[in-house]
Amino acid sequence: MFNKKIFLIFIILLIVPKIHALQMLEPIMTDEIDNSAIELGTVAPGEYFLISFFLNEGEEYDVITTDAIGANYIFFENTQVTKESIFTIARIKENTIGDQQIRVVLKNTKTNETKDAYLKVNISNNAISTFILPFDKTIKFGVKKDIKIKVINKSITTKRITVSSNLPISWFDSKITGKLKKNEVVVLQPSGTVEVNYSFVPKSIGDKDFEIYIYTDMETQNNLLPTNTFFNKVLFERNTEYAKLYIQKDLSALYGANLYNFPTFSLNSIPVYFFNNVIRIISE
């Protein structure tokens, strides 16, 4: 009988800590046990994300804060409480970097009762990786060209990815294809990968070096965010990829490029221009 009581007490001691363990719901779902740090992953300076915790019965925390050290890296705004949870918007401070362990404090302002959690984050300016997939660098004048850019999101936050370039705006319009987007925008989930198809229509001949820009930004579309605190659009990270094309020379390309580059091209000079270019192509 005595042994059964000891066994029952032992079982209760094992169960009770699990019942009262602090459970995180966002940005990842996990139990926080014995103040061990929760591995969140990578986040960029200036980014914000939702943090929420499940409240056990009898827990009445109404504030989420941090200590003096954590305040160097993160701050919280717009904390809200429901019957079963407490959540807030966490924002990583600008000009911070490196692996950090941040103390998060849940507090009951009436009783001064507190409970701690520790978050491990890697604050990095390289939260996304980008590269151009292999493509045929020899193309035809006036024919739509597609280039694929692969983007990898290494962070814990959803990212709005914009792909752009330094190509002339005229390269994104033609009678055949209609208007193309110089700025392609996609949404990339945490730890996700996407291939963005970037299209344009070459309107010059010969070698063409150009740059493709891939950058992340965040728009404040979440009604949890105070409108007087965050900008409507904040640029976080920009990668530049370099590419080179060779636009083939033929009569239509030479003639079309001339019409494009010189809009005042005289119709009276067409025969002379045509003859000269035939000679150029033969001689080359």
Secondary structure by P-SEA (a helix, b strand, c coil): caaaaaaaaaaaaaccccccccccccccccccccccccccccccccbbbbbbbbbccccccccccccaaaaacccccccccccccccbbbbbbcccccbbbbbbbbbccccccbbbbbbbbbcccccbbbbbccccccccccbbbbbbbbbbbcccccccccccccccccccccccccccccbbbbbbcccbbbbbbbbbbbcccccccbbbbbbcccccccccccccccccccccbbbbbbbbbbbbbcaaaaaaaaaaacccccccaaaaaaaaaaaaaaac
